[in-house]
Amino acid sequence: MPDFRDYFTSEALNPPRLLEEVKLMARKFAWDPAQWRFRAEEARTVADEMTHEEARAIVRRIANDYDRLAKLAEEQLLAQEKGATGD
């Protein structure tokens, strides 16, 4: 039976490695256009259910901002692909 202390000395819990993995995951998330489009659609769904007009307008602006983030993410991915292929 493994000792619980083995889990704290494991390579999986190596703080520098773990931090790098978290950074990579965050970077992938930030540049995922589908993720931003999904959030935009969610925001629009929430806005459609709101009865307060000013709040609805704010949430719709947030949805538009998510759409802009999706566009930026697409542009970033294209730039990375061009750089990787040497175009």
Secondary structure as the mmCIF struct_conf table of DSSP 4:
data_model
#
loop_
_struct_conf.conf_type_id
_struct_conf.id
_struct_conf.beg_label_comp_id
_struct_conf.beg_label_asym_id
_struct_conf.beg_label_seq_id
_struct_conf.end_label_comp_id
_struct_conf.end_label_asym_id
_struct_conf.end_label_seq_id
TURN_TY1_P TURN_TY1_P1 PHE A 4 PHE A 4
HELX_RH_AL_P HELX_RH_AL_P1 ARG A 5 PHE A 8
BEND BEND1 THR A 9 SER A 10
HELX_RH_3T_P HELX_RH_3T_P1 GLU A 11 LEU A 13
HELX_RH_AL_P HELX_RH_AL_P2 PRO A 15 ALA A 30
TURN_TY1_P TURN_TY1_P2 TRP A 31 TRP A 31
HELX_RH_AL_P HELX_RH_AL_P3 PRO A 33 GLU A 49
HELX_RH_AL_P HELX_RH_AL_P4 GLU A 53 THR A 85
TURN_TY1_P TURN_TY1_P3 GLY A 86 GLY A 86
#
